[in-house]
Amino acid sequence: MIKTTREALRARPDPKWRSVADAVFLEFSELSPNQRRFSLDYRWTNAPVSVDVDSASRTFKVSFRNGGAIQLPPWELLKAENLPENALVAALVFKSVSAIWHSMIDQFAASVVEGNYRLFGRLDDPRSGFEEIPCDHWRLYRVTDWLAGSGTGPEQRRAWSLHALRQSLLKVSSGRKPVYDQDLVNDEVQRLFKTHGRFGPGKKKGWRTRADLEERIAQFFYNKLRKSPSKSVLQKLAARGIEAYEAKST
């Protein structure tokens, strides 16, 4: 007889679990400072100039050239009723927020697939107990309500109260030199930023998101070593490279 796991029978979320929205911001904050600014390259007078990601409050703050600002959770900023009245400004805000938010979602999904999180939800019935969702199924889920943590899964299976549990990451043994040297990454990030400027939604295709930087770093190591870091290692290397660049710039 197959026994059901305790998690599958759990009636309430474990205190260690986080909502999936929290987990997306958690994953982002582990790879960057608590509040991160994305500069935008729109030159129109009323255009947005930056987006600040505040992981503590789970909000994006969009700042404009005229000194105004909007600060809301990203899923709220993408709703028509919360966008600026001017159609062009609204389109630029939507484009910028959407690019950053979906990059964060993709970053979280990659970490889930690599086994860095366990996922739980009430499946098929909002009154049912929590079941564990296989990590390799997560990319088949679509969150439709980030505040409530509800969405749909494979074959339109409904899911409610989606939560994530961060797993402990493996650490390199003391004294062992890492294969992917951080100093080399820092130098490469410095070179890329000097050549292309900071990546962002207003930049050319292939240089708009952190994922684009990670791809450049992966190619850098492949050219040198004929192998590339895993997604989770790439994310940490890129984050530390950006921090090193910012430390030199201040």
Backbone bond lengths (Angstrom), bond angles and torsions (degrees), N, CA, C in turn:
res aa  C-N    CA-C-N  psi(-1)  N-CA   C-N-CA  omega(-1)  CA-C   N-CA-C  phi
1 M - - - 1.459 - - 1.528 109.34 -
2 I 1.331 116.89 129.74 1.454 121.12 -178.63 1.515 108.95 -84.86
3 K 1.320 115.90 125.99 1.455 120.50 179.29 1.522 110.41 -88.33
4 T 1.309 115.60 139.46 1.458 120.46 176.67 1.516 109.06 -79.54
5 T 1.339 117.13 141.58 1.456 119.56 179.61 1.513 110.46 -67.39
6 R 1.338 115.28 156.85 1.456 119.99 179.56 1.519 111.18 -60.50
7 E 1.384 116.43 -36.35 1.452 119.33 -179.91 1.513 111.83 -62.35
8 A 1.367 116.39 -34.89 1.456 119.60 -178.02 1.515 111.77 -66.83
9 L 1.331 117.79 -24.13 1.459 122.03 -178.34 1.526 112.13 -99.14
10 R 1.309 117.66 -2.27 1.462 120.77 -175.08 1.515 110.78 -64.56
11 A 1.323 116.29 128.82 1.462 120.65 -178.59 1.516 111.95 -85.79
12 R 1.346 117.58 -27.41 1.457 122.09 -178.65 1.534 109.89 -125.37
13 P 1.326 116.74 154.99 1.476 118.76 177.38 1.528 111.21 -62.53
14 D 1.315 116.41 141.53 1.463 121.21 173.72 1.532 108.30 -66.59
15 P 1.331 118.95 141.39 1.472 121.02 179.09 1.525 113.54 -57.76
16 K 1.349 117.34 -23.54 1.462 120.23 -179.35 1.535 112.08 -80.86
17 W 1.324 116.58 -14.53 1.451 119.69 -179.33 1.519 110.75 -75.17
18 R 1.331 115.55 154.18 1.466 122.21 173.07 1.522 109.11 -121.59
19 S 1.310 116.48 151.07 1.461 118.68 172.65 1.526 108.15 -61.66
20 V 1.331 117.60 157.43 1.467 118.98 -179.03 1.525 111.19 -63.61
21 A 1.333 117.34 -32.68 1.471 119.50 177.19 1.523 110.09 -63.63
22 D 1.335 116.17 -45.44 1.471 120.08 176.63 1.527 110.47 -59.11
23 A 1.332 115.90 -41.72 1.465 120.23 -176.55 1.534 111.60 -65.10
24 V 1.332 117.33 -36.58 1.468 120.45 177.67 1.526 109.85 -62.43
25 F 1.346 115.75 -45.32 1.462 119.68 178.63 1.533 111.32 -68.82
26 L 1.344 116.90 -35.45 1.464 120.64 177.57 1.519 110.40 -61.06
27 E 1.314 116.53 -47.28 1.460 120.60 -179.82 1.527 110.12 -60.88
28 F 1.317 115.98 -41.03 1.462 119.97 179.05 1.531 111.25 -65.28
29 S 1.338 116.40 -44.77 1.469 120.38 -176.07 1.520 112.22 -67.80
30 E 1.347 117.49 -26.53 1.456 120.19 177.93 1.532 111.29 -71.00
31 L 1.321 115.70 -21.15 1.459 120.09 -177.31 1.522 112.62 -104.30
32 S 1.331 117.55 1.26 1.463 121.10 -177.28 1.521 109.13 -159.11
33 P 1.322 118.49 170.09 1.460 120.38 177.37 1.522 111.34 -60.44
34 N 1.346 116.17 166.26 1.465 121.15 -176.24 1.516 112.12 -59.74
35 Q 1.311 117.16 -35.97 1.461 120.15 176.26 1.512 108.38 -125.66
36 R 1.307 115.70 121.53 1.462 119.61 -173.61 1.514 109.94 -119.41
37 R 1.315 115.93 134.60 1.470 120.73 -178.85 1.523 110.84 -103.11
38 F 1.341 114.69 131.63 1.457 122.19 172.39 1.527 107.02 -108.63
39 S 1.318 117.18 114.75 1.460 121.10 177.85 1.519 109.81 -80.91
40 L 1.323 116.20 139.23 1.460 122.21 -178.45 1.523 109.77 -107.94
41 D 1.314 115.55 148.21 1.463 120.36 -173.07 1.526 111.39 -108.91
42 Y 1.319 116.86 34.89 1.461 120.83 176.56 1.528 108.55 -86.81
43 R 1.327 117.87 130.26 1.455 121.29 -172.30 1.526 113.38 -101.29
44 W 1.316 117.60 -2.39 1.461 120.68 179.98 1.531 110.04 -68.75
45 T 1.331 117.24 147.67 1.473 122.45 -172.66 1.519 113.80 -54.63
46 N 1.326 117.52 -44.84 1.471 121.33 -175.38 1.530 113.41 -96.09
47 A 1.310 116.42 10.63 1.472 119.94 -174.32 1.528 111.62 -73.33
48 P 1.336 116.88 156.60 1.471 120.45 172.84 1.527 109.39 -67.99
49 V 1.343 116.32 144.39 1.468 120.05 -177.93 1.528 112.49 -109.81
50 S 1.335 117.36 -20.74 1.465 118.70 -179.37 1.522 110.18 -161.63
51 V 1.332 114.49 159.13 1.461 122.32 172.61 1.520 107.41 -129.31
52 D 1.333 116.78 121.50 1.460 122.22 176.53 1.522 109.02 -100.63
53 V 1.323 116.60 128.18 1.460 121.95 176.75 1.518 107.84 -97.09
54 D 1.323 116.58 114.16 1.470 121.79 -179.92 1.528 107.89 -105.35
55 S 1.333 115.75 100.22 1.463 120.09 -176.16 1.522 112.23 -68.11
56 A 1.327 117.62 -28.34 1.464 120.51 -178.52 1.521 111.62 -65.39
57 S 1.334 117.02 -40.35 1.469 120.85 -178.54 1.528 112.67 -101.27
58 R 1.333 116.42 -1.48 1.469 122.18 -178.75 1.523 111.25 58.31
59 T 1.322 116.42 43.63 1.453 120.83 -178.78 1.523 111.66 -129.95
60 F 1.328 114.12 160.14 1.459 122.66 169.32 1.531 106.89 -111.28
61 K 1.312 116.22 136.00 1.458 120.64 173.95 1.518 108.49 -111.02
62 V 1.342 116.37 115.15 1.460 121.83 178.43 1.525 108.28 -97.58
63 S 1.332 116.85 120.73 1.461 121.93 -179.58 1.526 109.84 -106.69
64 F 1.345 115.91 145.81 1.463 122.44 -175.65 1.525 111.02 -116.89
65 R 1.317 115.69 161.71 1.462 121.14 -178.28 1.529 112.72 -62.46
66 N 1.329 116.81 -27.82 1.462 120.02 -178.97 1.525 112.98 -82.53
67 G 1.328 117.73 4.75 1.458 122.09 178.78 1.509 114.57 93.82
68 G 1.320 117.74 -7.49 1.465 121.37 178.42 1.518 111.96 -77.37
69 A 1.314 115.99 167.56 1.470 120.93 -179.91 1.517 109.94 -156.92
70 I 1.321 116.00 153.66 1.461 123.93 172.52 1.520 106.55 -127.65
71 Q 1.329 117.75 131.33 1.462 121.05 178.13 1.519 109.71 -130.25
72 L 1.325 116.21 114.36 1.456 123.41 -178.81 1.529 108.47 -152.16
73 P 1.335 117.25 164.88 1.469 118.55 170.02 1.531 109.16 -59.52
74 P 1.323 118.33 146.57 1.470 120.18 -174.69 1.517 113.83 -58.10
75 W 1.350 117.29 -36.34 1.462 118.96 -179.77 1.529 111.18 -68.08
76 E 1.331 117.50 -24.74 1.466 120.86 175.45 1.526 110.85 -79.76
77 L 1.331 116.70 -37.24 1.460 120.55 178.63 1.523 112.29 -62.87
78 L 1.317 117.01 -25.34 1.462 120.99 -177.97 1.524 112.94 -85.02
79 K 1.329 117.51 -1.64 1.457 121.33 176.57 1.522 109.67 -84.72
80 A 1.333 116.55 139.87 1.464 121.78 -175.03 1.520 112.40 -56.88
81 E 1.341 116.61 -37.81 1.464 119.19 -176.45 1.526 113.58 -68.83
82 N 1.335 117.52 -15.36 1.465 120.55 -178.95 1.524 113.45 -103.67
83 L 1.330 116.59 -2.49 1.460 121.01 178.97 1.527 110.33 -84.99
84 P 1.344 117.83 156.21 1.469 120.69 177.00 1.524 111.71 -56.37
85 E 1.324 115.98 154.27 1.464 120.80 -177.77 1.522 111.67 -68.12
86 N 1.323 117.42 -37.50 1.459 120.34 179.52 1.526 109.46 -64.29
87 A 1.317 116.82 126.27 1.469 121.43 -173.11 1.527 112.50 -62.56
88 L 1.342 117.04 -40.74 1.464 119.57 -178.53 1.524 110.73 -69.10
89 V 1.337 116.98 -43.80 1.462 120.60 178.00 1.532 109.82 -61.79
90 A 1.340 116.08 -42.89 1.466 120.51 179.36 1.523 110.77 -60.11
91 A 1.343 116.65 -41.31 1.471 120.66 -179.59 1.528 110.71 -65.00
92 L 1.329 117.82 -39.22 1.465 121.15 179.98 1.522 111.40 -68.97
93 V 1.350 116.06 -40.28 1.463 119.74 177.15 1.520 110.40 -63.84
94 F 1.326 116.45 -46.44 1.475 120.77 -179.40 1.527 109.95 -60.16
95 K 1.323 117.19 -45.72 1.469 121.04 -178.79 1.527 111.33 -61.00
96 S 1.336 116.54 -44.56 1.467 120.79 -176.47 1.520 111.77 -69.23
97 V 1.331 116.45 -48.70 1.469 121.02 -178.98 1.520 110.54 -63.76
98 S 1.326 116.28 -42.78 1.469 120.78 -179.07 1.527 110.85 -61.84
99 A 1.329 117.39 -43.14 1.470 120.91 -178.86 1.534 111.05 -62.63
100 I 1.328 116.27 -44.79 1.470 119.95 -177.97 1.521 110.80 -69.85
101 W 1.337 117.13 -46.02 1.466 121.48 -177.47 1.525 110.82 -63.61
102 H 1.326 117.91 -44.58 1.465 119.24 -178.95 1.521 111.81 -70.23
103 S 1.327 117.04 -28.31 1.465 119.53 172.91 1.526 110.36 -64.70
104 M 1.342 117.10 -40.62 1.463 120.97 177.65 1.526 111.21 -66.15
105 I 1.331 116.58 -40.09 1.471 120.66 178.12 1.524 110.25 -62.94
106 D 1.337 116.62 -43.71 1.469 120.77 179.02 1.527 110.86 -64.31
107 Q 1.329 116.29 -38.06 1.458 121.48 178.47 1.526 110.29 -61.84
108 F 1.329 116.37 -44.46 1.462 121.66 178.47 1.530 110.52 -64.92
109 A 1.331 116.46 -44.99 1.467 120.48 -179.45 1.527 111.40 -59.72
110 A 1.334 116.85 -40.73 1.465 120.25 178.57 1.522 110.55 -63.44
111 S 1.330 116.55 -39.24 1.466 120.43 179.26 1.526 111.23 -67.64
112 V 1.338 116.71 -36.33 1.469 121.03 177.22 1.522 110.19 -63.09
113 V 1.316 116.34 -49.08 1.466 121.35 -177.35 1.528 110.77 -61.30
114 E 1.331 116.78 -31.16 1.469 120.26 179.22 1.525 112.41 -80.28
115 G 1.342 116.58 -0.02 1.461 119.95 175.69 1.508 115.47 89.72
116 N 1.335 117.54 14.58 1.462 120.40 -179.28 1.521 113.19 -81.31
117 Y 1.326 117.38 -12.09 1.462 122.51 177.69 1.520 110.00 -135.33
118 R 1.332 115.62 150.50 1.458 122.35 165.72 1.519 106.73 -107.79
119 L 1.323 116.71 142.11 1.460 121.95 -175.41 1.519 111.04 -117.53
120 F 1.336 115.05 143.68 1.460 121.18 -178.56 1.529 109.17 -138.41
121 G 1.326 116.00 150.96 1.459 119.75 176.56 1.516 111.34 -166.39
122 R 1.300 115.12 163.48 1.467 121.60 171.81 1.522 106.79 -87.19
123 L 1.314 117.05 112.64 1.451 121.74 -173.65 1.528 111.53 -103.45
124 D 1.337 115.09 137.85 1.468 124.61 176.00 1.526 113.65 74.96
125 D 1.319 118.50 -33.55 1.463 122.09 -176.66 1.532 108.68 -144.02
126 P 1.336 119.26 123.89 1.467 120.78 -178.33 1.519 113.76 -63.71
127 R 1.345 117.62 -12.44 1.470 121.46 179.18 1.524 112.09 -95.89
128 S 1.333 117.31 -3.34 1.466 120.25 -176.59 1.520 110.63 -77.20
129 G 1.352 115.76 166.47 1.455 121.06 175.17 1.519 110.64 -73.12
130 F 1.318 116.06 166.60 1.465 120.92 -178.98 1.516 111.04 -75.81
131 E 1.322 115.30 136.82 1.459 122.44 174.13 1.521 108.92 -117.91
132 E 1.335 116.15 151.05 1.457 119.54 176.06 1.521 109.66 -82.72
133 I 1.325 115.21 136.45 1.466 122.24 179.17 1.523 108.47 -99.55
134 P 1.330 118.84 124.89 1.472 119.72 179.29 1.527 110.87 -56.16
135 C 1.324 116.17 135.22 1.466 119.67 -174.70 1.525 112.16 -61.33
136 D 1.336 117.41 -32.16 1.457 118.96 -178.96 1.524 112.80 -77.75
137 H 1.348 117.50 -2.48 1.465 121.34 175.82 1.532 111.37 -94.09
138 W 1.350 117.10 -11.56 1.467 119.21 -168.77 1.528 112.71 -60.55
139 R 1.326 118.01 -36.52 1.465 119.84 -179.42 1.531 111.81 -66.53
140 L 1.327 117.57 -13.31 1.462 121.23 177.27 1.530 111.77 -86.86
141 Y 1.339 116.44 -7.34 1.465 120.98 179.44 1.529 110.22 -93.41
142 R 1.322 114.85 147.64 1.462 121.14 175.60 1.519 108.35 -128.23
143 V 1.326 116.31 117.34 1.466 120.51 179.12 1.522 108.22 -79.20
144 T 1.317 116.85 121.66 1.464 121.57 -179.06 1.525 112.51 -101.20
145 D 1.329 116.72 -18.59 1.465 121.32 178.14 1.525 107.19 -139.55
146 W 1.343 116.42 99.07 1.464 120.14 -175.81 1.514 112.29 -69.90
147 L 1.314 117.88 -31.23 1.460 120.55 -179.72 1.524 110.87 -67.13
148 A 1.321 116.51 -43.74 1.465 121.38 179.82 1.522 112.34 -86.26
149 G 1.335 116.84 -17.05 1.462 120.26 -177.88 1.508 112.69 71.26
150 S 1.320 117.47 39.47 1.464 120.70 -179.32 1.521 109.91 -116.04
151 G 1.331 115.18 157.59 1.452 119.05 -179.34 1.513 111.49 -177.01
152 T 1.321 115.19 -160.85 1.465 121.36 -179.74 1.517 109.35 -127.03
153 G 1.346 114.14 150.56 1.452 120.37 179.97 1.511 111.93 -118.53
154 P 1.330 117.20 -158.96 1.469 120.84 179.25 1.525 110.94 -56.02
155 E 1.343 115.46 140.19 1.466 122.20 179.87 1.528 111.67 56.12
156 Q 1.343 115.54 34.69 1.470 123.06 177.73 1.519 113.47 59.91
157 R 1.319 116.42 28.39 1.462 120.10 176.28 1.515 109.31 -68.51
158 R 1.330 117.65 127.92 1.452 122.32 -177.09 1.531 110.74 -79.33
159 A 1.330 114.73 146.47 1.468 120.99 179.17 1.521 109.00 -139.15
160 W 1.332 115.44 139.31 1.462 121.52 179.59 1.528 109.43 -127.81
161 S 1.325 115.25 156.69 1.467 122.56 173.99 1.531 111.72 49.95
162 L 1.306 115.96 52.95 1.465 120.96 -179.63 1.525 110.16 -70.87
163 H 1.326 115.89 131.97 1.461 122.66 -178.56 1.525 110.25 -133.91
164 A 1.342 115.12 160.01 1.466 121.09 -179.84 1.522 109.78 -133.24
165 L 1.321 115.57 147.09 1.469 122.76 175.85 1.515 108.33 -121.47
166 R 1.326 116.27 120.28 1.470 121.08 -179.90 1.513 109.85 -72.78
167 Q 1.325 116.30 129.26 1.454 121.95 177.68 1.525 109.63 -89.10
168 S 1.327 117.28 153.94 1.460 121.05 175.60 1.517 109.04 -69.88
169 L 1.338 115.90 134.67 1.457 120.24 179.77 1.525 110.69 -86.51
170 L 1.316 116.03 143.88 1.461 120.68 177.28 1.527 109.24 -68.36
171 K 1.324 117.23 141.72 1.457 122.06 -179.75 1.523 110.35 -111.99
172 V 1.316 114.80 147.84 1.461 119.82 178.03 1.517 109.33 -70.63
173 S 1.326 117.42 136.46 1.463 121.18 -179.99 1.519 110.21 -58.93
174 S 1.341 116.26 144.28 1.456 120.66 -178.32 1.520 109.78 -61.47
175 G 1.323 116.02 139.83 1.456 121.01 178.73 1.516 113.48 87.89
176 R 1.323 117.55 -12.14 1.456 120.13 -179.38 1.525 110.12 -89.33
177 K 1.301 117.95 124.61 1.459 122.05 -179.16 1.527 109.39 -74.02
178 P 1.346 117.62 128.76 1.457 119.07 -179.98 1.526 111.58 -64.20
179 V 1.323 116.25 146.66 1.466 121.17 -180.00 1.515 110.04 -65.21
180 Y 1.330 116.41 -40.59 1.459 121.94 -175.96 1.533 108.58 -102.77
181 D 1.325 115.61 101.66 1.455 121.77 -171.87 1.529 111.14 -71.99
182 Q 1.337 116.41 126.08 1.458 121.06 -178.11 1.522 112.03 -66.52
183 D 1.324 117.66 -34.58 1.465 120.45 179.58 1.525 111.41 -61.81
184 L 1.348 116.19 -37.57 1.467 119.71 176.59 1.523 110.64 -65.19
185 V 1.337 115.78 -39.90 1.472 120.16 178.23 1.526 110.12 -63.81
186 N 1.324 116.39 -44.49 1.472 119.90 -179.48 1.532 110.95 -58.25
187 D 1.330 115.61 -42.51 1.467 119.62 179.22 1.528 111.06 -65.31
188 E 1.339 116.41 -39.31 1.466 120.37 -179.02 1.526 110.92 -69.09
189 V 1.331 117.22 -41.02 1.471 120.63 177.38 1.529 109.70 -62.30
190 Q 1.332 116.37 -42.81 1.461 121.29 177.77 1.532 110.27 -57.74
191 R 1.323 115.91 -44.81 1.469 120.48 -178.96 1.523 111.22 -65.14
192 L 1.348 116.35 -45.02 1.462 120.46 -178.25 1.523 111.58 -63.99
193 F 1.335 117.19 -42.98 1.459 120.40 -179.08 1.527 111.08 -68.50
194 K 1.343 116.39 -34.04 1.459 119.82 178.24 1.526 110.04 -68.91
195 T 1.335 116.91 -35.09 1.461 121.62 -177.63 1.523 112.19 -80.03
196 H 1.345 116.91 -44.60 1.467 120.93 -171.21 1.530 113.96 -111.40
197 G 1.332 118.25 -8.92 1.452 120.16 -171.37 1.526 110.12 79.64
198 R 1.328 116.65 178.73 1.460 120.48 178.61 1.522 110.13 -70.87
199 F 1.337 116.86 140.77 1.461 120.18 176.77 1.534 109.29 -67.80
200 G 1.338 116.68 156.90 1.461 120.23 179.89 1.514 110.60 176.76
201 P 1.336 117.70 167.82 1.467 121.77 -177.33 1.521 114.28 -56.46
202 G 1.340 117.62 -28.59 1.460 120.23 -178.32 1.519 114.53 -85.60
203 K 1.322 117.46 -1.28 1.466 121.23 -177.46 1.535 110.95 -84.77
204 K 1.351 114.44 173.35 1.460 119.10 179.75 1.528 110.58 -68.25
205 K 1.318 115.30 159.59 1.464 121.19 179.79 1.528 109.96 -58.48
206 G 1.346 115.14 134.69 1.456 119.82 -177.52 1.513 113.04 95.65
207 W 1.367 116.39 -1.74 1.469 119.96 178.44 1.535 109.14 -146.65
208 R 1.351 114.82 48.02 1.458 119.36 -175.76 1.521 114.04 -115.50
209 T 1.315 117.72 -21.12 1.459 120.49 -174.66 1.528 110.82 -134.86
210 R 1.318 115.15 167.72 1.467 120.11 175.86 1.528 110.32 -60.36
211 A 1.336 116.49 -33.51 1.469 119.83 178.87 1.530 111.01 -60.05
212 D 1.338 117.19 -33.50 1.463 120.32 177.62 1.528 110.40 -66.23
213 L 1.339 116.52 -40.45 1.469 120.25 176.33 1.530 110.06 -63.22
214 E 1.333 116.30 -44.05 1.464 120.10 -179.99 1.527 110.78 -60.53
215 E 1.336 116.54 -37.28 1.463 120.01 178.73 1.520 111.00 -65.35
216 R 1.338 116.73 -37.82 1.470 120.37 177.35 1.526 110.67 -65.08
217 I 1.331 116.34 -40.39 1.468 120.28 179.26 1.529 110.44 -66.37
218 A 1.336 116.39 -41.36 1.464 120.61 177.85 1.526 110.38 -59.52
219 Q 1.341 116.34 -43.58 1.464 120.34 179.78 1.520 110.81 -67.02
220 F 1.347 115.87 -36.08 1.468 121.14 178.07 1.530 110.50 -58.95
221 F 1.333 116.95 -47.07 1.465 119.58 -179.39 1.530 111.86 -72.38
222 Y 1.329 116.14 -33.62 1.466 118.00 178.23 1.527 109.93 -63.73
223 N 1.323 116.75 -39.55 1.466 120.33 178.95 1.527 111.43 -65.01
224 K 1.332 117.10 -33.31 1.464 121.20 -177.66 1.530 112.51 -86.48
225 L 1.356 115.87 -42.18 1.459 120.14 -169.65 1.525 114.41 -115.62
226 R 1.329 115.70 -7.18 1.460 121.64 -174.29 1.539 112.07 62.57
227 K 1.316 116.12 28.38 1.460 122.11 171.30 1.521 108.12 -158.20
228 S 1.349 115.56 156.95 1.459 121.15 -176.08 1.522 110.43 -125.04
229 P 1.346 117.79 153.76 1.466 120.78 178.43 1.527 111.62 -67.36
230 S 1.339 115.07 160.25 1.466 119.99 172.81 1.519 109.04 -67.93
231 K 1.320 116.61 167.38 1.462 121.19 -178.13 1.527 111.53 -58.82
232 S 1.336 117.35 -45.53 1.468 119.78 -177.76 1.523 111.25 -65.05
233 V 1.342 117.35 -39.57 1.470 120.82 177.89 1.524 110.05 -66.81
234 L 1.338 117.26 -41.34 1.462 121.21 177.22 1.521 111.52 -57.69
235 Q 1.332 116.07 -43.07 1.461 120.48 -178.49 1.525 111.08 -61.43
236 K 1.324 116.42 -42.17 1.466 120.09 -179.89 1.520 111.30 -70.57
237 L 1.331 117.14 -40.96 1.462 120.39 177.99 1.523 110.91 -61.34
238 A 1.323 116.28 -44.16 1.466 120.46 -179.19 1.525 110.91 -65.14
239 A 1.342 116.28 -44.04 1.462 120.30 -178.76 1.528 111.25 -60.71
240 R 1.330 116.07 -44.48 1.467 119.61 -179.84 1.527 111.31 -69.31
241 G 1.335 115.78 -32.83 1.457 119.46 176.44 1.516 111.88 -64.72
242 I 1.340 116.44 -40.95 1.463 120.90 177.59 1.527 110.25 -65.30
243 E 1.322 116.50 -42.83 1.466 120.23 179.36 1.530 111.06 -62.12
244 A 1.338 116.65 -39.78 1.457 120.39 178.53 1.536 110.40 -65.54
245 Y 1.330 116.07 -39.51 1.474 120.14 177.49 1.523 110.90 -62.86
246 E 1.338 115.87 -45.32 1.462 120.04 -178.85 1.524 111.55 -65.25
247 A 1.335 116.67 -36.39 1.463 120.42 178.70 1.531 110.85 -63.62
248 K 1.335 116.41 -36.76 1.474 120.12 178.66 1.518 111.43 -72.67
249 S 1.353 115.40 -29.84 1.471 119.97 -174.75 1.511 112.56 -79.76
250 T 1.354 117.71 -20.51 1.471 120.03 -177.63 1.522 111.83 -86.94
